[in-house]
Amino acid sequence: METTRSQRWRERRALWARDLTVIDPNAYAVDVIDHRVARAFIAQHHYLPSYPAARIAVGLFGTNAILEGVAVFAVPATDAVITRHTGFSDPGSGCVLARLILTDSVPQNGESFFVARAFRHLRRERPAIEAVVSYSDPGAGHIGRVYCALSAAHRAVTRPRSVLRASGMTISGRTLSKIRLGEPGHAGAIEQLVALGVPKPRPLEPLATWLWRLERERHLVRHQQAGLYAYCFELTREARRRGRALPRLPYPKALPVAQPALPLFSPLET
């Protein structure tokens, strides 16, 4: 499917593919990449700079083997993400596409070219994974046109939920939970908040108290977030068989009215 506008990212700024030239498959290569490389690329370019609990990362390489895109397949926030949207009772049969980013140097239709080939690497590296779930956030200007182009099943629209924002960025509940409970990775989560302009915890201040103080002092502001579009890629015959009993909604045609195009943290983040 050819489109006239393809949103891209560079240095965490939303851009667009530069012209209407369609990607030349012979000019690009796709391969599995080290998580350190993927993490650095996402931190530099993606509007969600944190790195998820990744299974594998795949890169898109352009001229002179320059990395121009990354797809990260990750562990979902809960097992129910897989069982609800894929039909598999074993959560290990699925994963989530937690990050997908291409720079503005990649021509039109680069997303569908890249994702289709990334799935091949996923199946080769993790043959037990037969389905992939991903979400599109209309609040960030995404309704899943790439997923529709690749014939993903539109499973559901999630319920609106209350979220906390800092400097216009929505902070995932998982990030806040890590901090509140002092779980592994909480130091990095604190750094994410501080980078958004919130004050650091006071010496010896309990982290749960710090979060409560940030909200009381309006560094963290509560906001009602619209529902997300949930999609499922059925990668095998068995996945397609199981998917027959699950919802397959019509593809969304346009962004809902009055949805602000703000960069938001995804519920897939872990």
Secondary structure, DSSP 4 states (H G I P E B T S, - for coil): ---S--EEEETTEEEE-SSSPBP-GGG-EEEEE-HHHHHHHHHHH-SS-S---EEEEEEEE-GGG-EEEEEEEE--SSTHHHHHHH--SSGGGEEEEEEEEE-TTS-BTHHHHHHHHHHHHHHHH-TT--EEEEEE-GGGT---HHHHHTT-EEEEEPPPEEEEEETTEEEPHHHHHHHHHT-TTHHHHHHHHHHTTPPPPPTT--HHHHHHHHHHTTSSEEEEEPPPEEEEEE-SHHHHHHHTTS--PPPP-SPPTT-----B--TT--
